[in-house]
Every structure is written in C-alpha cells, then in structure tokens.
Amino acid sequence: MYSAVFLLMLAQWPQWGGPNRNFQVDSPRLANTWPPGGPKRLWVRELGEGFSGIVVDGGRLYTMHNRGNRGQSGEQELVVAIDAETGKTMWEYAYRAVFTNDAQVGPGPHASPLVDGDRLYTAGVTGKIHCLNAKTGKVAWMHDLRLEYNASPLIYGYASSPLLYKDKIIVPVGGQGYALMAFDKMDGHPIWRAGSYTNAYSSPLVINVDGQDQIIIVTNVLWTRPQNAQYGLNVTMPVWGPDNLLFVSSAYNGGSQVLRLHQKDGKTTVEQLWSGYKMHIHHGDAVRIGDVIYGSSGDFGPAPLTAVDVRTGKVLWQDRQFPKANLVVADGKAIILDQDGELALATLSAEGCK
C-alpha cells in the first residue's frame, strides 16, 4: 500500500469522502507537478484483502481488511490503526465475519471507518457495526444489523460507511420499518428508525435544503425520487451543491440525474433538471468543481473519466487514460487513483484533464 500521507497529513480526513463527505479538502498549496518518478514514497506495508478506505486523525490512519479463508468459519475482519509516520501497526481489533459472495468479487469489507475524537466507528461486510476506542481499539459497543434488525441481505455484502450527525451514528439497514437507523454515538442505544425500503450500497449524506438538514440515502423519508439501477446497485454517494442541486448516478441502466430541491415549512419540492445515460458511475466517487461534475463513467466496459455540466447534463469531455478512477480534490487539483493502481496529479476543468 502506497502511503497517501503526502495529502492527508495536511488535513484531517475523518470519514468516507473527507471532512464534508464530498472528496474535497482544504489544504496548503500543493506542487503543480510531480517529478518523473512520482512523489517520494514514505513507506509501504501489506494489508489483507478488502475495499475499505483510509481515514486520518491525529497522526493515525484507520482502515479495515479481511483475514482468513473466504466463507470458512475462521474468516475475520480486522480494524487496524497505523502510525502515519512509520506505517507500523498501533493496534488491531479482529472479529468473526464469515461472508460467502455469490459474485466472487472479493470478501470485503467495503465501508470506510469514521473517527470522532476518541471514538472510531466501523461497518463490516456482514452488517456488524462497532464503536471502538480510537487510541486502544477497545470495544465500546456493537450491533449486528442482520441479527438484530433483519438488515437487507446484499450479494456483495454491507457497504455503507457510517454517518455522524450531531450525537448520532446513522446507518442504512433496510427492511420493514428499519430502512435507516440512528444510534447514540456514545452508548449505541437506538434513537430512531424510519422507512421501509431495502438497502443498497451507497453511503448516507447530510445536506441542508433552505435551512433544513436532510439525510440522503437512495430514498428519503421526507421525499422520494426513483433512481433505479439493475441488481439494486446504487453505489456512488450523491453530490450536493450550494445551489440546491443534487447529482445522483448509478451504473448499468441507472444513469444520472440532477434534482433541484427547495424546502418551505417542512415540505420539500423536487424538480428534475435532467436525466440520461451518458454519465453512469459504477462504484467510484464523483466530485463537483464549479458547475462541472467529474467521475468515471462506465460499468463492466471502459469507464473513462468524464466531465458533465451539472445544470444541463451535457458531456463536456471524456479521458480514457484513467480506467475507473477515484478522485480527491485539494488546492484546486485532483489526486487520481485508478483501478490499475496508477496515481496521478491533474488539473480538471470544463476544457479537459491536464
């Protein structure tokens, strides 16, 4: 694993998508170019299998991975704390997580941890959520969403990264009366539950619509809008803008749409600005810079980095040099990591990728 400390040591990255869950972070000025061999590698170490992202707080990196033979009784998930300077393990916590995946794309975990002060919150591929002491790894509380609340079974396993809102940890569960649940962040007791829709793979997002905080996760108890995707594969987290525009995208037959939201006296109105299939994001992220949305558009075939006008849906350009890229934006520049392991620094604009 190549260290991402060159970026993340500049600012805290406490959760999936960064401080504001939009894959953008304020940072000191970054270099305009990298040397031919790329940035200096600080350290490298091995981890087990999995797709969990890395979060950063107080000089520590936190992530999750799998250990053991897939589908066997000894299979475990590990939460690990890593020293950001040296790459050495500070602590790890292991628990049983036997997962049989019919699609055979990997064992999980998929979700990224969330760190809040001295607490670390995680969600595993089998639907177990934990609250751990961030300094020691000691368990404060846990819930098994499948056993306790009959969470929706998903072919690829549980993948939603937990959301912190005020004093609550919010997670999608799925099922009758338990679509979305909030737990007290300190002791884990259930605070509320809402909705009866099934779960998907996307992570929840808090937006503010004309003064009212709302939680967006595929559908919502304040309002709903269809975003149908084959096999229920809604994976990408929506993108919210200060102009009350919400970008939603899925692969396969899902496509993308932009919704304009307004709220008055507790009632939200939803207007669709556009929808189409020229932009369809599989499982990567999307970022918005100005009036342009950037993300890798495609599923099983080519997935070129694509730019679309957020207001019209017009495709501005496509760049095929980064297959299925994930993006982080800092200092007006994009750090790009594609599925082939290529790491790049680029400038994105309506005119192209440089």
Beta strands, then each sheet from edge to edge (+ up, - down):
strand 1: 24-25
strand 2: 55-57
strand 3: 60-67
strand 4: 76-83
strand 5: 89-96
strand 6: 114-116
strand 7: 119-123
strand 8: 128-133
strand 9: 139-144
strand 10: 163-165
strand 11: 168-172
strand 12: 180-184
strand 13: 190-194
strand 14: 205-209
strand 15: 212-216
strand 16: 239-240
strand 17: 245-250
strand 18: 255-264
strand 19: 267-276
strand 20: 281-289
strand 21: 292-297
strand 22: 305-309
strand 23: 315-319
strand 24: 325-330
strand 25: 333-338
strand 26: 343-346
strand 27: 348-349
strand 28: 352-353
sheet 1: 1+ 24+ 25- 26+
sheet 2: 2+ 3- 4+ 5-
sheet 3: 6+ 7- 8+ 9-
sheet 4: 10+ 11- 12+ 13-
sheet 5: 14+ 15-
sheet 6: 16+ 17- 18+ 19-
sheet 7: 20+ 21- 22+ 23-
sheet 8: 27+ 28-
end
